[in-house]
Amino acid sequence: MGKVQLGKRMSTKLRTLREQQALSLTDLAHISGVNRITIHRIETSKQKPMPRTLRKLAEALQVSVVELTGNRHDSSKSEER
């Protein structure tokens, strides 16, 4: 999988997690300490997040960085095997 696809997958995952928790961009910005515009740019694949930003967003969404970036199958799929 290429870097562009990986970035798109992470962007989609970030937006999905935020929406599942009924958080607006502004809400997530307040909780995470990450600028609202930065979050929007990450969600629209216009900006690649710095590692520190990923950690802040993952913590605010109460998920691991691995889950946020989508680099591994989620645990529920792993348990089915």
Helices and strands as residue ranges (DSSP letters): H 3-20, H 25-32, H 36-43, H 51-61, H 65-69, H 75-80
